[in-house]
Amino acid sequence: MTPVCLGDFEVRARTLLPKPTWDFIAGGSGAELTMRSNRAAFDAVRVVPRVLRGAALPDPAGRLCGTPAKMPVAVAPMAYQRLVHPDGELAVARAAREAGVPMAVAMLSSVPIEQISAVGATLWFQLYWLRDRGLMEELVGRAEAAGCRALTVTVDVMRMGRRLRDIRNGFALPPHVAAAHLADGAAAASVHADERSAVAVHVSLTFDPTLSWRDLAWLRERTRLPLILKGILDHRDAAMAAEMGVDAIVVSNHGGRQFDGAVAAIDALPAVCAAVAGRCEVLLDSGVRGGIDVLKALTLGADGVLLGRPVLWGLVDGEDGVTRVLSLLREELIDAMTQVGCHDLPSIRDLAHWRQEAPAEHDNESYADGLWSTAPRPTTASRSFSSTSSSGSDGHS
Ligand SMILES: Cc1cc2nc3c(=O)[nH]c(=O)nc-3n(C[C@H](O)[C@H](O)[C@H](O)COP(=O)(O)O)c2cc1C
């Protein structure tokens, strides 16, 4: 059956992939509470459509981190894509090129950046902070030489979250998949042991958990590429990032794969945008599953989103599958823009939105207070209203 929404690709991927691979992709950390709340929080956002604005042919094109993009979407960095398809990152890069969107290549890519850049897509290179500072410098140089247009530093993996599915499966990389940028190919990540995630073992051996703002200043001095910090949720960290001159931040909880208990990314977004106040771009990931989610993220203040797991769902069918995922997402976004009377991206940011009441189990809990402490307060006990523009106070009662 032809997929008609991104969720249809998920069903297909779950059927086709070996269980340990599926669990590695689909899983979150701990009880997967944060992972689930990413979706619940998106679902709770309601947008107030505008009418009579003649938006027959919406155009979702814009710029992301200095480069043109046919929609406000980039492919999120995701490790080891040859787990899903033999072409791995090459297939994703070809699909990103066709879709006219940037692709963030993971440091833990299973294909080297030089080969991926030969595809001709707009690439960003994602860095984890390694204990080996010399290797960090070398990777920055390779990314620059390969023509990458930005560096994304992921700041929410001091150590890997406890991903129980991987631990239970004793997940380890199969022989045909390795980290192409690391001299030993992340050897430790391939050593299977019962009830242990080999990928987590590799991370604990090679990532530097002492990463601080000072290290980022070190990186800023060594590259002219735009810097994107990925994994920010607190508005104070966002303000700090803007102050130190980063070009963009990604509001993200790593798709619920790191701290299980973290706020949903879309819930953290309004306060982050307020703190940044336009000083850098604000992107968002974690839970984006369709064009309406892209529109919601922009309505709440984001400049764009990163698409994560749905890309890997498409990748089970190689380049063609990812192309279909990205083109369906664009089609959905254009449809959503038409429905709400928006002809371009700035007009989406002008829409008003409501948050539906929190789920019943959160009633009377401090959670609800905490959630809104840095964001607009609910106007009634059960719902809240907000608009990202000062002129957006019409359209609600
Ligand atoms: C299989 C997989 C591998 C990932 N690898 C990385 C990575 O190497 N670097 C990184 O910054 N984020 C990585 N992420 C996180 C994504 O960039 C993104 O933040 C997350 O997938 C967003 O959540 P969503 O997929 O639920 O929308 C990975 C995510 C998945 C699912």
The ligand as an SDF file (V2000), in Angstrom:
LIG
                    3D

 31 33  0  0  0  0  0  0  0  0999 V2000
   19.2420    5.9530   15.2020 C   0  0  0  0  0  0  0  0  0  0  0  0
   19.5410    7.3530   15.6460 C   0  0  0  0  0  0  0  0  0  0  0  0
   20.8500    7.7790   15.6510 C   0  0  0  0  0  0  0  0  0  0  0  0
   21.1520    9.0870   16.0650 C   0  0  0  0  0  0  0  0  0  0  0  0
   22.4430    9.5080   16.0110 N   0  0  0  0  0  0  0  0  0  0  0  0
   22.7420   10.7820   16.3440 C   0  0  0  0  0  0  0  0  0  0  0  0
   24.0660   11.2570   16.2010 C   0  0  0  0  0  0  0  0  0  0  0  0
   24.9810   10.5350   15.8160 O   0  0  0  0  0  0  0  0  0  0  0  0
   24.2950   12.5530   16.5240 N   0  0  0  0  0  0  0  0  0  0  0  0
   23.2990   13.3870   16.9650 C   0  0  0  0  0  0  0  0  0  0  0  0
   23.5450   14.5580   17.2550 O   0  0  0  0  0  0  0  0  0  0  0  0
   22.0250   12.9450   17.1030 N   0  0  0  0  0  0  0  0  0  0  0  0
   21.7280   11.6810   16.7910 C   0  0  0  0  0  0  0  0  0  0  0  0
   20.4340   11.2490   16.8720 N   0  0  0  0  0  0  0  0  0  0  0  0
   19.3830   12.1860   17.3200 C   0  0  0  0  0  0  0  0  0  0  0  0
   18.7760   12.9110   16.1160 C   0  0  0  0  0  0  0  0  0  0  0  0
   19.6830   13.7980   15.5510 O   0  0  0  0  0  0  0  0  0  0  0  0
   17.5250   13.7090   16.5530 C   0  0  0  0  0  0  0  0  0  0  0  0
   17.8650   14.5800   17.5950 O   0  0  0  0  0  0  0  0  0  0  0  0
   16.3730   12.8260   16.9830 C   0  0  0  0  0  0  0  0  0  0  0  0
   16.2770   11.7080   16.1320 O   0  0  0  0  0  0  0  0  0  0  0  0
   15.0720   13.5940   16.9560 C   0  0  0  0  0  0  0  0  0  0  0  0
   14.0150   12.8120   17.4480 O   0  0  0  0  0  0  0  0  0  0  0  0
   12.9330   12.1160   16.4740 P   0  0  0  0  0  0  0  0  0  0  0  0
   13.7000   11.2230   15.5730 O   0  0  0  0  0  0  0  0  0  0  0  0
   12.0640   11.3410   17.4170 O   0  0  0  0  0  0  0  0  0  0  0  0
   12.2050   13.2010   15.7730 O   0  0  0  0  0  0  0  0  0  0  0  0
   20.1130    9.9490   16.4900 C   0  0  0  0  0  0  0  0  0  0  0  0
   18.8070    9.4980   16.4610 C   0  0  0  0  0  0  0  0  0  0  0  0
   18.5010    8.2230   16.0510 C   0  0  0  0  0  0  0  0  0  0  0  0
   17.0660    7.7890   16.0270 C   0  0  0  0  0  0  0  0  0  0  0  0
  1  2  1  0
  2  3  1  0
  2 30  2  0
  3  4  2  0
  4  5  1  0
  4 28  1  0
  5  6  2  0
  6  7  1  0
  6 13  1  0
  7  8  2  0
  7  9  1  0
  9 10  1  0
 10 11  2  0
 10 12  1  0
 12 13  2  0
 13 14  1  0
 14 15  1  0
 14 28  1  0
 15 16  1  0
 16 17  1  0
 16 18  1  0
 18 19  1  0
 18 20  1  0
 20 21  1  0
 20 22  1  0
 22 23  1  0
 23 24  1  0
 24 25  2  0
 24 26  1  0
 24 27  1  0
 28 29  2  0
 29 30  1  0
 30 31  1  0
M  END
$$$$
